[in-house]
């Protein structure tokens, strides 16, 4: 070629190199080939558009199947694909070997593959003979050794027998892919079928037979040697009695290989082919290696399944059978999920105990460790707790005795001491009163009728078994009609790489969105942390699933408590909290609980105001009286929108007075802040003690910016509470309202 002359066209260059071009559109089902490619396919040397069936008739069936596998994987990895293909004539004889390189793409709109490639003849010694066969490979898989590595990895990751069978059925063997698979096992003196692929759904019964039957799989179990049948004629001649079992499937070749582990043949693997297979030494080597890996995988999966079944049965035998719980006005749901692998028996448990006083107790706990000792201690501790509760002891006394009991066991076996966390809830079905004692366990959670979720702060003590004289204070609360109580072990919170914070956020989302029955809610909580979807919602930590899950759900049905309720201003949310004189730190818990109660309040400034006023009122009770404070916060709905009412009750007799403190005064501003920030407030004298309350309207204008005389009147000229008389009558109260 002289300098300056134009380059020849691509078609001319490929024609000089005796290389053909082709294009395949799977959506249209058509393959377009040029003159060279048509000649290589054994057709007249002219450009032509063929159907897939016409092209397939020119290719060896094994190579066609493997090309389709190359296409899918090449698209996945975005790489070029290369394949060696045997071209057949009308007499089904191999006439030449060609090599094709192509770039497949996938059209998501048409859901079809588009392939453009080249076709070039390669020289193979003695085409059509078994020795001349070479593996059909691509850039993603160069040799059968790579296939075996992939197969070994996939089988090693299978965790159950069904997963092993599914992986085996999806193996794409280079050069010869089975059309049907079956795994046979041995039960006594009979051959059984463990699983199959590509067979009829009801094929299991037909293949259950004595081991001395003249059937290839039975012979392999008896002798431990593989059986290869390349043609139907060989099968019929060697096993005439059982040939009808295989004849109906229309297969052409069969390989029966022993599944041997530690020198013992545990079953047979059958690979059946829809096309003739010569079973060359190379092919037999691949099948034998796959059979060995399959036997190892089935053994591991069977052992793991047996251990999981043993773990599950052992754990469930120690848990109560709740059955239909008939609790007046309440519904109960419970779940236990063992998630440890092997013999990692967990120490989680739950219990529902009828009490002598007509109430019942909910108990949930977790013994340290994941082994048989943890499960044994869990059983002993559960029985001890049930015995102490049945004697009529209060929650604090029940946990104290249980802690002493476990501490005594640890003294007997000091080499491996264990502790346990526990939450004990005594429930009064009539009034919904809950008395909670906690031993190192997480706090209970309450979902309100409007789907608001609050974590109830409760007093707690050390885990059971650490100290013989540990104290467990009791916290009282009320489960209102329509509310649902959730108590659980940390497996429900921290499963999937979550810590306490992120785990609770995940559970909160389920509780706030789910609107089904109590049983459906329990299933939804378990699926969210242990089901398939949980693998896509992992937390910031390593995803370990070794901890068991136990949970109890208790709902106080709203329909049983509808009589006598306020229909004008129905309660949307309500919470109560006691702040003792010896626990001033609970003021912070009260502030946090109020913020959670007002999580969807439209005005953040009002939320800050409510928290500030609550803190002032609670602190005044702790500072100026010797009594404890009872907080009640309730959100109601009315014609003008939502309103929050916060009331703090104490047993002190001194009534507060509104006064104007000096600049340097260290106190006296509590009622002044209430006067400025609350829409309505007041003091209710009680027979013994008093209550201070205030209200904020969500849709109302803040008092200091309201219109009207009260807002425009200077504060110094307004009447104050020191000018009024408080009546010692529960039915009357003094209040201050700012329009």
Helices and strands as residue ranges (DSSP letters): H 10-16, E 19-25, E 30-33, H 35-40, E 48-51, H 52-58, H 61-77, E 81-88, E 94-107, E 112-122, G 130-132, H 144-157, H 161-169, E 180-187, E 190-197, G 205-207, E 209-210, H 216-223, E 227-229, H 232-238, H 243-247, E 253-261, E 264-273, H 281-317, E 330-337, E 346-354, E 360-370, H 372-390, H 395-412, G 414-416, E 420-428, E 433-439, E 445-447, E 453-455, E 460-461, E 474-478, E 484-488, H 490-494, H 500-513, H 518-530, G 532-536, E 549-556, G 558-561, E 571-579, H 586-597, H 604-624, E 629-638, E 641-650, H 670-677, E 680-685, E 690-697, G 703-705, H 709-712, G 715-717, G 721-723, E 734-737
